[in-house]
């Protein structure tokens, strides 16, 4: 005789404890959101290194033009330095564009190494840039400004560390020497990070050392930052430097 499920009635039901289920929160992927310290502070205590206006359709051309100017200047300085110290000494290159004039200001830590002996090298550099970019209707003016404390700027410091790593100096010795140089520049804190096949090890890793305070999340803290690549016999190493200059 078959049972019709319409006529079935539940008289008794028991429930045991069962297995305990833990509620797991999903982990965030990666190491958190990183942002360039200079871009994070634009409009408050930091300013742009390039000042010009352009239509949206011409913006990419202006950006590529700035990149060519900077590469041309760096290549010229690297070839014509008086001594082969490995340090170009360029802290930053500011570009100001007008309708008929392009003003370029080169902030250097050791301008004598470039200008001494040949005072017309600035004119030669100006001619090289004009020839590279084919400027006809626009004038080009290049000026060099000397920095009082060169090792207080991350670009110059990164070039110094890169030169030490090319000469097979231990990365810890190179970083400690760089930190000693920044202490002479009256900085409040520094963080140096090196990534890659450090000291020729087969497995790439990241090493960093911090001295003093480096408040990355404080907007009123003026922090200079740079990233630099250096080619060694073991491969490419990446150098990142944060320098806490002052707090406003």
ZILIN-V894101 format. One record per residue. RES is the residue in one letter. PHI is phi in whole degrees, 0 to 359 (999 if undefined). Layout:
BEGIN
RES,PHI  RES,PHI
END
This chain:
BEGIN
X,999  X,280  X,259  X,264  X,293  X,289  X,263  X,278  X,232  X,278  X,268  X,213  X,220  X,237  X,230  X,270  X,294  X,73  X,272  X,276  X,253  X,273  X,273  X,257  X,272  X,293  X,280  X,286  X,280  X,81  X,256  X,103  X,273  X,261  X,217  X,294  X,299  X,287  X,294  X,293  X,249  X,295  X,89  X,248  X,238  X,247  X,238  X,286  X,272  X,230  X,236  X,192  X,240  X,203  X,291  X,305  X,286  X,257  X,295  X,296  X,294  X,296  X,292  X,293  X,296  X,299  X,296  X,294  X,298  X,294  X,294  X,295  X,294  X,295  X,295  X,294  X,295  X,294  X,280  X,249  X,292  X,292  X,234  X,268  X,276  X,85  X,250  X,289  X,83  X,268  X,281  X,197  X,235  X,262  X,236  X,237  X,252  X,238  X,295  X,240  X,214  X,239  X,260  X,241  X,245  X,258  X,267  X,240  X,272  X,228  X,293  X,296  X,295  X,263  X,270  X,298  X,93  X,225  X,292  X,270  X,292  X,295  X,293  X,297  X,298  X,297  X,294  X,296  X,294  X,297  X,290  X,292  X,257  X,57  X,280  X,242  X,263  X,236  X,277  X,235  X,231  X,242  X,233  X,245  X,246  X,274  X,263  X,290  X,238  X,297  X,280  X,269  X,249  X,294  X,295  X,293  X,293  X,295  X,295  X,295  X,295  X,298  X,297  X,293  X,291  X,295  X,273  X,64  X,282  X,302  X,296  X,292  X,295  X,295  X,291  X,296  X,294  X,294  X,294  X,298  X,292  X,288  X,296  X,289  X,269  X,61  X,267  X,267  X,183  X,211  X,227  X,240  X,231  X,234  X,230  X,132  X,279  X,287  X,57  X,79  X,293  X,289  X,262  X,288  X,210  X,240  X,235  X,215  X,224  X,236  X,230  X,83  X,261  X,224  X,280  X,289  X,270  X,270  X,291  X,285  X,274  X,279  X,235  X,268  X,220  X,206  X,237  X,219  X,252  X,230  X,264  X,241  X,290  X,268  X,141  X,268  X,247  X,252  X,242  X,235  X,227  X,244  X,235  X,274  X,274  X,198  X,234  X,258
END
